[in-house]
């Protein structure tokens, strides 16, 4: 709900677009945030784009292989 | 990796499109599956559309309120 409130605050501040980004297991929460914002609070807000991708993370230890993490970027617009 | 293998099998069977759907916390796994399929195994496969939404679930008990769950549907095409 903190992220929901943050989105609403930015829109109420006059923004026309808000980007919601997440990585890894937080991706499902980003989708929850977007759905709650547009269904419960701001019905005039539409999903403009949804992009998914992969980010390569530097290895934690010397010599380890880099790991990949999935990302999502959702753009909301009113 | 079972879902990755399933996607690859469908494409190898001649399909032009594959839909990957998930709900709730499995959404991040669906994104992982799509990213692994297109980055590691089938580079000619593109993400055609990504749709997010909400599904209302019937209450588990009599008289309880229905719950909402986020959904994602990713369409891959080659």
Backbone of each chain as nested JSON, in Angstrom:
{
  "chains": [
    {"id": "A", "residues": [
      {"number": 1, "name": "UNK", "atoms": {"N": [0.817, -1.214, 0.0], "CA": [0.0, 0.0, 0.0], "C": [0.854, 1.269, 0.0]}},
      {"number": 2, "name": "UNK", "atoms": {"N": [2.103, 1.182, 0.503], "CA": [3.001, 2.338, 0.415], "C": [3.249, 2.737, -1.033]}},
      {"number": 3, "name": "UNK", "atoms": {"N": [3.414, 1.735, -1.894], "CA": [3.665, 2.025, -3.306], "C": [2.403, 2.566, -3.977]}},
      {"number": 4, "name": "UNK", "atoms": {"N": [1.257, 2.046, -3.567], "CA": [-0.02, 2.555, -4.09], "C": [-0.16, 4.036, -3.741]}},
      {"number": 5, "name": "UNK", "atoms": {"N": [0.101, 4.347, -2.476], "CA": [0.015, 5.728, -2.014], "C": [1.005, 6.611, -2.771]}},
      {"number": 6, "name": "UNK", "atoms": {"N": [2.202, 6.099, -2.998], "CA": [3.216, 6.864, -3.729], "C": [2.735, 7.192, -5.142]}},
      {"number": 7, "name": "UNK", "atoms": {"N": [2.152, 6.222, -5.827], "CA": [1.629, 6.445, -7.188], "C": [0.543, 7.518, -7.173]}},
      {"number": 8, "name": "UNK", "atoms": {"N": [-0.394, 7.395, -6.231], "CA": [-1.511, 8.336, -6.159], "C": [-0.992, 9.746, -5.889]}},
      {"number": 9, "name": "UNK", "atoms": {"N": [0.005, 9.834, -4.993], "CA": [0.589, 11.137, -4.661], "C": [1.205, 11.79, -5.892]}},
      {"number": 10, "name": "UNK", "atoms": {"N": [1.938, 11.014, -6.678], "CA": [2.584, 11.564, -7.874], "C": [1.52, 12.032, -8.878]}},
      {"number": 11, "name": "UNK", "atoms": {"N": [0.472, 11.243, -9.054], "CA": [-0.593, 11.661, -9.971], "C": [-1.3, 12.914, -9.445]}},
      {"number": 12, "name": "UNK", "atoms": {"N": [-1.552, 12.958, -8.141], "CA": [-2.222, 14.135, -7.58], "C": [-1.339, 15.375, -7.663]}},
      {"number": 13, "name": "UNK", "atoms": {"N": [-0.024, 15.166, -7.745], "CA": [0.904, 16.281, -7.928], "C": [0.92, 16.82, -9.345]}},
      {"number": 14, "name": "UNK", "atoms": {"N": [0.121, 16.219, -10.239], "CA": [-0.003, 16.736, -11.596], "C": [0.7, 15.921, -12.664]}},
      {"number": 15, "name": "UNK", "atoms": {"N": [1.361, 14.83, -12.278], "CA": [2.068, 14.022, -13.274], "C": [1.082, 13.375, -14.24]}},
      {"number": 16, "name": "UNK", "atoms": {"N": [1.509, 13.278, -15.493], "CA": [0.689, 12.603, -16.496], "C": [1.047, 11.122, -16.616]}},
      {"number": 17, "name": "UNK", "atoms": {"N": [2.267, 10.793, -16.198], "CA": [2.723, 9.399, -16.284], "C": [3.461, 8.99, -15.018]}},
      {"number": 18, "name": "UNK", "atoms": {"N": [3.304, 7.727, -14.666], "CA": [4.062, 7.158, -13.551], "C": [4.624, 5.815, -14.016]}},
      {"number": 19, "name": "UNK", "atoms": {"N": [5.918, 5.603, -13.736], "CA": [6.56, 4.321, -14.037], "C": [6.671, 3.489, -12.772]}},
      {"number": 20, "name": "UNK", "atoms": {"N": [6.263, 2.245, -12.858], "CA": [6.429, 1.315, -11.752], "C": [7.408, 0.233, -12.218]}},
      {"number": 21, "name": "UNK", "atoms": {"N": [8.523, 0.117, -11.507], "CA": [9.552, -0.862, -11.887], "C": [9.766, -1.853, -10.763]}},
      {"number": 22, "name": "UNK", "atoms": {"N": [10.08, -3.083, -11.114], "CA": [10.389, -4.087, -10.102], "C": [11.3, -5.144, -10.699]}},
      {"number": 23, "name": "UNK", "atoms": {"N": [11.972, -5.85, -9.796], "CA": [12.851, -6.948, -10.208], "C": [12.504, -8.189, -9.411]}},
      {"number": 24, "name": "UNK", "atoms": {"N": [12.76, -9.345, -10.038], "CA": [12.661, -10.619, -9.324], "C": [11.278, -10.872, -8.755]}},
      {"number": 25, "name": "UNK", "atoms": {"N": [11.249, -11.354, -7.503], "CA": [9.971, -11.751, -6.927], "C": [9.067, -10.575, -6.605]}},
      {"number": 26, "name": "UNK", "atoms": {"N": [9.609, -9.353, -6.657], "CA": [8.765, -8.173, -6.428], "C": [7.889, -7.855, -7.638]}},
      {"number": 27, "name": "UNK", "atoms": {"N": [8.115, -8.553, -8.762], "CA": [7.348, -8.268, -9.983], "C": [5.85, -8.433, -9.736]}},
      {"number": 28, "name": "UNK", "atoms": {"N": [5.474, -9.484, -9.026], "CA": [4.045, -9.696, -8.797], "C": [3.468, -8.571, -7.928]}},
      {"number": 29, "name": "UNK", "atoms": {"N": [4.277, -8.031, -7.027], "CA": [3.786, -6.925, -6.206], "C": [3.595, -5.658, -7.039]}},
      {"number": 30, "name": "UNK", "atoms": {"N": [4.493, -5.427, -8.0], "CA": [4.335, -4.268, -8.887], "C": [3.015, -4.357, -9.646]}},
      {"number": 31, "name": "UNK", "atoms": {"N": [2.673, -5.559, -10.1], "CA": [1.402, -5.742, -10.811], "C": [0.238, -5.48, -9.852]}},
      {"number": 32, "name": "UNK", "atoms": {"N": [0.349, -5.964, -8.623], "CA": [-0.688, -5.689, -7.61], "C": [-0.867, -4.182, -7.413]}},
      {"number": 33, "name": "UNK", "atoms": {"N": [0.248, -3.461, -7.278], "CA": [0.195, -2.009, -7.051], "C": [-0.548, -1.319, -8.186]}},
      {"number": 34, "name": "UNK", "atoms": {"N": [-0.163, -1.664, -9.418], "CA": [-0.788, -1.031, -10.586], "C": [-2.281, -1.331, -10.632]}},
      {"number": 35, "name": "UNK", "atoms": {"N": [-2.639, -2.563, -10.354], "CA": [-4.055, -2.942, -10.412], "C": [-4.864, -2.239, -9.325]}},
      {"number": 36, "name": "UNK", "atoms": {"N": [-4.294, -2.111, -8.127], "CA": [-5.022, -1.431, -7.05], "C": [-5.174, 0.055, -7.367]}},
      {"number": 37, "name": "UNK", "atoms": {"N": [-4.102, 0.67, -7.898], "CA": [-4.172, 2.098, -8.232], "C": [-5.284, 2.352, -9.243]}},
      {"number": 38, "name": "UNK", "atoms": {"N": [-5.308, 1.569, -10.304], "CA": [-6.234, 1.927, -11.378], "C": [-7.646, 1.391, -11.131]}},
      {"number": 39, "name": "UNK", "atoms": {"N": [-7.807, 0.328, -10.377], "CA": [-9.145, -0.216, -10.16], "C": [-9.838, 0.393, -8.952]}},
      {"number": 40, "name": "UNK", "atoms": {"N": [-9.067, 0.679, -7.907], "CA": [-9.728, 1.134, -6.69], "C": [-9.68, 2.647, -6.526]}},
      {"number": 41, "name": "UNK", "atoms": {"N": [-8.579, 3.274, -6.984], "CA": [-8.386, 4.685, -6.647], "C": [-8.474, 5.642, -7.832]}},
      {"number": 42, "name": "UNK", "atoms": {"N": [-7.865, 5.307, -8.939], "CA": [-7.809, 6.238, -10.069], "C": [-8.287, 5.543, -11.346]}},
      {"number": 43, "name": "UNK", "atoms": {"N": [-9.6, 5.445, -11.533], "CA": [-10.12, 4.691, -12.679], "C": [-9.785, 5.322, -14.03]}},
      {"number": 44, "name": "UNK", "atoms": {"N": [-9.398, 6.625, -14.019], "CA": [-9.05, 7.266, -15.293], "C": [-7.609, 6.962, -15.712]}},
      {"number": 45, "name": "UNK", "atoms": {"N": [-6.859, 6.293, -14.856], "CA": [-5.475, 5.937, -15.183], "C": [-5.47, 4.648, -16.006]}},
      {"number": 46, "name": "UNK", "atoms": {"N": [-4.731, 4.69, -17.119], "CA": [-4.649, 3.528, -18.004], "C": [-3.233, 2.967, -18.014]}},
      {"number": 47, "name": "UNK", "atoms": {"N": [-3.128, 1.687, -18.304], "CA": [-1.807, 1.087, -18.502], "C": [-1.355, 1.416, -19.914]}},
      {"number": 48, "name": "UNK", "atoms": {"N": [-0.258, 2.177, -20.007], "CA": [0.229, 2.588, -21.326], "C": [1.123, 1.505, -21.928]}},
      {"number": 49, "name": "UNK", "atoms": {"N": [2.137, 1.094, -21.184], "CA": [3.018, 0.042, -21.678], "C": [3.431, -0.878, -20.529]}},
      {"number": 50, "name": "UNK", "atoms": {"N": [3.72, -2.123, -20.89], "CA": [4.31, -3.078, -19.95], "C": [5.523, -3.682, -20.647]}},
      {"number": 51, "name": "UNK", "atoms": {"N": [6.701, -3.465, -20.08], "CA": [7.92, -4.035, -20.658], "C": [8.53, -5.004, -19.677]}},
      {"number": 52, "name": "UNK", "atoms": {"N": [8.933, -6.17, -20.183], "CA": [9.673, -7.09, -19.332], "C": [11.064, -7.278, -19.906]}},
      {"number": 53, "name": "UNK", "atoms": {"N": [12.002, -7.589, -19.039], "CA": [13.385, -7.72, -19.477], "C": [14.214, -8.491, -18.483]}},
      {"number": 54, "name": "UNK", "atoms": {"N": [15.518, -8.481, -18.73], "CA": [16.459, -9.181, -17.862], "C": [17.595, -8.239, -17.503]}},
      {"number": 55, "name": "UNK", "atoms": {"N": [17.976, -8.261, -16.251], "CA": [19.105, -7.464, -15.805], "C": [20.175, -8.418, -15.292]}},
      {"number": 56, "name": "UNK", "atoms": {"N": [21.427, -8.166, -15.705], "CA": [22.515, -9.02, -15.237], "C": [23.132, -8.388, -13.987]}},
      {"number": 57, "name": "UNK", "atoms": {"N": [23.185, -9.178, -12.929], "CA": [23.747, -8.683, -11.678], "C": [25.196, -9.13, -11.55]}},
      {"number": 58, "name": "UNK", "atoms": {"N": [26.022, -8.248, -11.028], "CA": [27.422, -8.593, -10.799], "C": [27.491, -9.73, -9.775]}},
      {"number": 59, "name": "UNK", "atoms": {"N": [28.453, -10.642, -9.935], "CA": [28.57, -11.746, -8.975], "C": [28.894, -11.221, -7.585]}},
      {"number": 60, "name": "UNK", "atoms": {"N": [28.334, -11.877, -6.568], "CA": [28.555, -11.429, -5.189], "C": [29.983, -11.69, -4.733]}},
      {"number": 61, "name": "UNK", "atoms": {"N": [30.524, -12.828, -5.2], "CA": [31.895, -13.162, -4.789], "C": [32.811, -13.115, -6.011]}},
      {"number": 62, "name": "UNK", "atoms": {"N": [34.048, -12.902, -5.744], "CA": [35.063, -12.908, -6.793], "C": [35.037, -14.259, -7.522]}},
      {"number": 63, "name": "UNK", "atoms": {"N": [34.971, -14.209, -8.855], "CA": [35.061, -15.439, -9.63], "C": [33.74, -16.154, -9.843]}},
      {"number": 64, "name": "UNK", "atoms": {"N": [32.684, -15.749, -9.121], "CA": [31.374, -16.389, -9.323], "C": [30.772, -15.9, -10.646]}},
      {"number": 65, "name": "UNK", "atoms": {"N": [29.838, -16.661, -11.172], "CA": [29.209, -16.253, -12.439], "C": [28.128, -15.203, -12.142]}},
      {"number": 66, "name": "UNK", "atoms": {"N": [27.948, -14.254, -13.054], "CA": [26.897, -13.253, -12.843], "C": [25.529, -13.914, -12.914]}},
      {"number": 67, "name": "UNK", "atoms": {"N": [24.577, -13.368, -12.173], "CA": [23.246, -13.951, -12.191], "C": [22.285, -13.004, -12.923]}},
      {"number": 68, "name": "UNK", "atoms": {"N": [21.216, -13.57, -13.45], "CA": [20.223, -12.801, -14.176], "C": [18.977, -12.65, -13.321]}},
      {"number": 69, "name": "UNK", "atoms": {"N": [18.36, -11.49, -13.423], "CA": [17.107, -11.273, -12.709], "C": [16.113, -10.636, -13.689]}},
      {"number": 70, "name": "UNK", "atoms": {"N": [14.877, -11.109, -13.646], "CA": [13.844, -10.556, -14.519], "C": [13.385, -9.198, -13.997]}},
      {"number": 71, "name": "UNK", "atoms": {"N": [12.987, -8.344, -14.93], "CA": [12.51, -7.009, -14.561], "C": [11.173, -6.732, -15.241]}},
      {"number": 72, "name": "UNK", "atoms": {"N": [10.432, -5.806, -14.655], "CA": [9.207, -5.332, -15.29], "C": [9.16, -3.821, -15.14]}},
      {"number": 73, "name": "UNK", "atoms": {"N": [8.648, -3.151, -16.155], "CA": [8.438, -1.709, -16.084], "C": [7.058, -1.422, -16.642]}},
      {"number": 74, "name": "UNK", "atoms": {"N": [6.192, -0.903, -15.776], "CA": [4.813, -0.612, -16.166], "C": [4.635, 0.903, -16.172]}},
      {"number": 75, "name": "UNK", "atoms": {"N": [4.191, 1.436, -17.294], "CA": [3.934, 2.874, -17.394], "C": [2.443, 3.129, -17.318]}},
      {"number": 76, "name": "UNK", "atoms": {"N": [2.065, 3.92, -16.316], "CA": [0.669, 4.334, -16.156], "C": [0.515, 5.755, -16.676]}},
      {"number": 77, "name": "UNK", "atoms": {"N": [-0.6, 6.042, -17.331], "CA": [-0.852, 7.394, -17.844], "C": [-2.304, 7.754, -17.634]}},
      {"number": 78, "name": "UNK", "atoms": {"N": [-2.534, 9.044, -17.41], "CA": [-3.926, 9.501, -17.272], "C": [-4.209, 10.554, -18.331]}}
    ]},
    {"id": "B", "residues": [
      {"number": 1, "name": "UNK", "atoms": {"N": [11.805, -24.529, -15.056], "CA": [12.336, -25.064, -16.314], "C": [11.325, -25.968, -17.023]}},
      {"number": 2, "name": "UNK", "atoms": {"N": [10.37, -26.528, -16.278], "CA": [9.303, -27.289, -16.94], "C": [8.487, -26.411, -17.879]}},
      {"number": 3, "name": "UNK", "atoms": {"N": [8.221, -25.184, -17.447], "CA": [7.448, -24.268, -18.289], "C": [8.263, -23.806, -19.485]}},
      {"number": 4, "name": "UNK", "atoms": {"N": [9.573, -23.616, -19.273], "CA": [10.453, -23.255, -20.383], "C": [10.421, -24.354, -21.43]}},
      {"number": 5, "name": "UNK", "atoms": {"N": [10.573, -25.591, -20.967], "CA": [10.558, -26.738, -21.879], "C": [9.213, -26.829, -22.602]}},
      {"number": 6, "name": "UNK", "atoms": {"N": [8.139, -26.556, -21.9], "CA": [6.806, -26.606, -22.519], "C": [6.69, -25.58, -23.639]}},
      {"number": 7, "name": "UNK", "atoms": {"N": [7.178, -24.37, -23.403], "CA": [7.139, -23.316, -24.433], "C": [7.947, -23.729, -25.657]}},
      {"number": 8, "name": "UNK", "atoms": {"N": [9.152, -24.241, -25.418], "CA": [10.023, -24.629, -26.526], "C": [9.373, -25.749, -27.333]}},
      {"number": 9, "name": "UNK", "atoms": {"N": [8.756, -26.698, -26.631], "CA": [8.106, -27.827, -27.3], "C": [6.978, -27.341, -28.21]}},
      {"number": 10, "name": "UNK", "atoms": {"N": [6.204, -26.398, -27.715], "CA": [5.085, -25.885, -28.521], "C": [5.612, -25.162, -29.769]}},
      {"number": 11, "name": "UNK", "atoms": {"N": [6.662, -24.354, -29.591], "CA": [7.236, -23.657, -30.752], "C": [7.834, -24.659, -31.741]}},
      {"number": 12, "name": "UNK", "atoms": {"N": [8.507, -25.682, -31.23], "CA": [9.099, -26.687, -32.118], "C": [8.03, -27.499, -32.834]}},
      {"number": 13, "name": "UNK", "atoms": {"N": [6.846, -27.556, -32.254], "CA": [5.722, -28.219, -32.917], "C": [5.11, -27.395, -34.036]}},
      {"number": 14, "name": "UNK", "atoms": {"N": [5.632, -26.195, -34.251], "CA": [5.193, -25.391, -35.383], "C": [4.315, -24.202, -35.008]}},
      {"number": 15, "name": "UNK", "atoms": {"N": [4.06, -24.006, -33.724], "CA": [3.207, -22.883, -33.313], "C": [3.895, -21.556, -33.608]}},
      {"number": 16, "name": "UNK", "atoms": {"N": [3.091, -20.567, -33.993], "CA": [3.625, -19.217, -34.227], "C": [3.517, -18.35, -32.972]}},
      {"number": 17, "name": "UNK", "atoms": {"N": [2.607, -18.735, -32.087], "CA": [2.411, -17.959, -30.861], "C": [2.258, -18.878, -29.657]}},
      {"number": 18, "name": "UNK", "atoms": {"N": [2.758, -18.411, -28.534], "CA": [2.559, -19.121, -27.267], "C": [2.123, -18.09, -26.218]}},
      {"number": 19, "name": "UNK", "atoms": {"N": [1.074, -18.417, -25.47], "CA": [0.614, -17.569, -24.372], "C": [1.118, -18.12, -23.047]}},
      {"number": 20, "name": "UNK", "atoms": {"N": [1.707, -17.269, -22.238], "CA": [2.107, -17.649, -20.89], "C": [1.246, -16.842, -19.919]}},
      {"number": 21, "name": "UNK", "atoms": {"N": [0.488, -17.537, -19.084], "CA": [-0.402, -16.867, -18.132], "C": [-0.021, -17.251, -16.718]}},
      {"number": 22, "name": "UNK", "atoms": {"N": [-0.204, -16.308, -15.793], "CA": [0.055, -16.602, -14.384], "C": [-0.797, -15.693, -13.517]}},
      {"number": 23, "name": "UNK", "atoms": {"N": [-0.956, -16.127, -12.279], "CA": [-1.703, -15.336, -11.302], "C": [-0.883, -15.193, -10.031]}},
      {"number": 24, "name": "UNK", "atoms": {"N": [-1.123, -14.079, -9.336], "CA": [-0.534, -13.894, -7.997], "C": [0.982, -13.955, -8.006]}},
      {"number": 25, "name": "UNK", "atoms": {"N": [1.525, -14.658, -7.013], "CA": [2.975, -14.662, -6.855], "C": [3.697, -15.424, -7.96]}},
      {"number": 26, "name": "UNK", "atoms": {"N": [2.956, -16.182, -8.77], "CA": [3.586, -16.886, -9.898], "C": [3.902, -15.946, -11.054]}},
      {"number": 27, "name": "UNK", "atoms": {"N": [3.43, -14.685, -10.971], "CA": [3.657, -13.733, -12.057], "C": [5.146, -13.554, -12.326]}},
      {"number": 28, "name": "UNK", "atoms": {"N": [5.949, -13.45, -11.27], "CA": [7.384, -13.254, -11.489], "C": [8.005, -14.479, -12.159]}},
      {"number": 29, "name": "UNK", "atoms": {"N": [7.468, -15.661, -11.862], "CA": [7.991, -16.854, -12.514], "C": [7.645, -16.884, -14.008]}},
      {"number": 30, "name": "UNK", "atoms": {"N": [6.448, -16.399, -14.341], "CA": [6.056, -16.331, -15.758], "C": [7.023, -15.434, -16.53]}},
      {"number": 31, "name": "UNK", "atoms": {"N": [7.403, -14.31, -15.912], "CA": [8.368, -13.406, -16.556], "C": [9.712, -14.107, -16.705]}},
      {"number": 32, "name": "UNK", "atoms": {"N": [10.136, -14.83, -15.668], "CA": [11.384, -15.603, -15.762], "C": [11.332, -16.589, -16.925]}},
      {"number": 33, "name": "UNK", "atoms": {"N": [10.225, -17.305, -17.045], "CA": [10.076, -18.317, -18.099], "C": [10.234, -17.676, -19.472]}},
      {"number": 34, "name": "UNK", "atoms": {"N": [9.524, -16.562, -19.674], "CA": [9.566, -15.869, -20.964], "C": [10.982, -15.393, -21.273]}},
      {"number": 35, "name": "UNK", "atoms": {"N": [11.65, -14.83, -20.278], "CA": [12.998, -14.304, -20.495], "C": [13.988, -15.432, -20.805]}},
      {"number": 36, "name": "UNK", "atoms": {"N": [13.855, -16.549, -20.12], "CA": [14.77, -17.672, -20.387], "C": [14.517, -18.239, -21.783]}},
      {"number": 37, "name": "UNK", "atoms": {"N": [13.245, -18.37, -22.158], "CA": [12.921, -18.917, -23.487], "C": [13.542, -18.061, -24.575]}},
      {"number": 38, "name": "UNK", "atoms": {"N": [13.334, -16.74, -24.494], "CA": [13.75, -15.919, -25.624], "C": [15.229, -15.555, -25.582]}},
      {"number": 39, "name": "UNK", "atoms": {"N": [15.834, -15.523, -24.386], "CA": [17.239, -15.128, -24.326], "C": [18.191, -16.307, -24.463]}},
      {"number": 40, "name": "UNK", "atoms": {"N": [17.801, -17.45, -23.899], "CA": [18.745, -18.553, -23.899], "C": [18.47, -19.556, -25.005]}},
      {"number": 41, "name": "UNK", "atoms": {"N": [17.187, -19.757, -25.338], "CA": [16.872, -20.87, -26.231], "C": [16.356, -20.451, -27.61]}},
      {"number": 42, "name": "UNK", "atoms": {"N": [15.471, -19.478, -27.68], "CA": [14.849, -19.131, -28.963], "C": [14.961, -17.626, -29.206]}},
      {"number": 43, "name": "UNK", "atoms": {"N": [16.139, -17.175, -29.673], "CA": [16.35, -15.727, -29.819], "C": [15.446, -15.081, -30.868]}},
      {"number": 44, "name": "UNK", "atoms": {"N": [14.862, -15.895, -31.759], "CA": [13.97, -15.318, -32.775], "C": [12.559, -15.086, -32.231]}},
      {"number": 45, "name": "UNK", "atoms": {"N": [12.303, -15.524, -31.021], "CA": [10.984, -15.317, -30.413], "C": [10.924, -13.922, -29.782]}},
      {"number": 46, "name": "UNK", "atoms": {"N": [9.859, -13.201, -30.12], "CA": [9.682, -11.837, -29.589], "C": [8.473, -11.792, -28.657]}},
      {"number": 47, "name": "UNK", "atoms": {"N": [8.514, -10.837, -27.748], "CA": [7.346, -10.584, -26.9], "C": [6.373, -9.736, -27.694]}},
      {"number": 48, "name": "UNK", "atoms": {"N": [5.212, -10.301, -27.96], "CA": [4.222, -9.574, -28.766], "C": [3.386, -8.636, -27.889]}},
      {"number": 49, "name": "UNK", "atoms": {"N": [2.797, -9.178, -26.841], "CA": [2.01, -8.339, -25.93], "C": [2.206, -8.812, -24.487]}},
      {"number": 50, "name": "UNK", "atoms": {"N": [2.052, -7.866, -23.572], "CA": [2.012, -8.181, -22.142], "C": [0.763, -7.51, -21.572]}},
      {"number": 51, "name": "UNK", "atoms": {"N": [-0.154, -8.297, -21.065], "CA": [-1.372, -7.743, -20.467], "C": [-1.408, -8.091, -18.991]}},
      {"number": 52, "name": "UNK", "atoms": {"N": [-1.747, -7.09, -18.18], "CA": [-1.95, -7.375, -16.767], "C": [-3.396, -7.073, -16.408]}},
      {"number": 53, "name": "UNK", "atoms": {"N": [-3.89, -7.752, -15.408], "CA": [-5.29, -7.58, -15.034], "C": [-5.556, -8.096, -13.64]}},
      {"number": 54, "name": "UNK", "atoms": {"N": [-6.832, -8.156, -13.322], "CA": [-7.268, -8.623, -12.011], "C": [-8.36, -9.66, -12.196]}},
      {"number": 55, "name": "UNK", "atoms": {"N": [-8.265, -10.711, -11.416], "CA": [-9.297, -11.743, -11.447], "C": [-9.933, -11.811, -10.065]}},
      {"number": 56, "name": "UNK", "atoms": {"N": [-11.261, -11.854, -10.051], "CA": [-11.944, -11.948, -8.763], "C": [-12.188, -13.42, -8.442]}},
      {"number": 57, "name": "UNK", "atoms": {"N": [-11.726, -13.822, -7.267], "CA": [-11.896, -15.215, -6.853], "C": [-13.105, -15.336, -5.94]}},
      {"number": 58, "name": "UNK", "atoms": {"N": [-13.838, -16.404, -6.103], "CA": [-14.987, -16.652, -5.235], "C": [-14.498, -16.841, -3.807]}},
      {"number": 59, "name": "UNK", "atoms": {"N": [-15.266, -16.376, -2.833], "CA": [-14.848, -16.547, -1.441], "C": [-14.751, -18.016, -1.076]}},
      {"number": 60, "name": "UNK", "atoms": {"N": [-13.761, -18.333, -0.245], "CA": [-13.561, -19.734, 0.149], "C": [-14.662, -20.223, 1.074]}},
      {"number": 61, "name": "UNK", "atoms": {"N": [-15.11, -19.311, 1.931], "CA": [-16.158, -19.703, 2.876], "C": [-17.432, -18.923, 2.571]}},
      {"number": 62, "name": "UNK", "atoms": {"N": [-18.524, -19.495, 2.953], "CA": [-19.825, -18.838, 2.807], "C": [-19.82, -17.493, 3.531]}},
      {"number": 63, "name": "UNK", "atoms": {"N": [-20.22, -16.432, 2.832], "CA": [-20.338, -15.139, 3.477], "C": [-19.074, -14.308, 3.486]}},
      {"number": 64, "name": "UNK", "atoms": {"N": [-17.912, -14.903, 3.163], "CA": [-16.668, -14.136, 3.121], "C": [-16.67, -13.244, 1.874]}},
      {"number": 65, "name": "UNK", "atoms": {"N": [-15.844, -12.194, 1.913], "CA": [-15.78, -11.314, 0.745], "C": [-14.889, -11.95, -0.325]}},
      {"number": 66, "name": "UNK", "atoms": {"N": [-15.224, -11.724, -1.61], "CA": [-14.368, -12.27, -2.671], "C": [-13.007, -11.57, -2.661]}},
      {"number": 67, "name": "UNK", "atoms": {"N": [-11.969, -12.292, -3.051], "CA": [-10.634, -11.7, -3.072], "C": [-10.193, -11.472, -4.511]}},
      {"number": 68, "name": "UNK", "atoms": {"N": [-9.306, -10.515, -4.686], "CA": [-8.791, -10.191, -6.011], "C": [-7.375, -10.73, -6.151]}},
      {"number": 69, "name": "UNK", "atoms": {"N": [-7.05, -11.19, -7.338], "CA": [-5.691, -11.654, -7.592], "C": [-5.241, -11.06, -8.93]}},
      {"number": 70, "name": "UNK", "atoms": {"N": [-3.99, -10.587, -8.955], "CA": [-3.451, -10.018, -10.191], "C": [-3.109, -11.122, -11.175]}},
      {"number": 71, "name": "UNK", "atoms": {"N": [-3.225, -10.78, -12.462], "CA": [-2.914, -11.759, -13.5], "C": [-1.975, -11.132, -14.528]}},
      {"number": 72, "name": "UNK", "atoms": {"N": [-1.269, -11.989, -15.241], "CA": [-0.443, -11.522, -16.367], "C": [-0.64, -12.495, -17.502]}},
      {"number": 73, "name": "UNK", "atoms": {"N": [-0.649, -11.962, -18.717], "CA": [-0.692, -12.807, -19.907], "C": [0.321, -12.269, -20.9]}},
      {"number": 74, "name": "UNK", "atoms": {"N": [1.318, -13.097, -21.179], "CA": [2.403, -12.699, -22.084], "C": [2.277, -13.529, -23.358]}},
      {"number": 75, "name": "UNK", "atoms": {"N": [2.195, -12.861, -24.495], "CA": [2.115, -13.558, -25.78], "C": [3.473, -13.491, -26.474]}},
      {"number": 76, "name": "UNK", "atoms": {"N": [4.029, -14.668, -26.748], "CA": [5.287, -14.777, -27.48], "C": [4.987, -15.141, -28.921]}},
      {"number": 77, "name": "UNK", "atoms": {"N": [5.728, -14.58, -29.853], "CA": [5.52, -14.894, -31.276], "C": [6.866, -15.014, -31.954]}},
      {"number": 78, "name": "UNK", "atoms": {"N": [6.933, -15.87, -32.952], "CA": [8.171, -15.977, -33.731], "C": [7.862, -15.688, -35.194]}}
    ]}
  ]
}
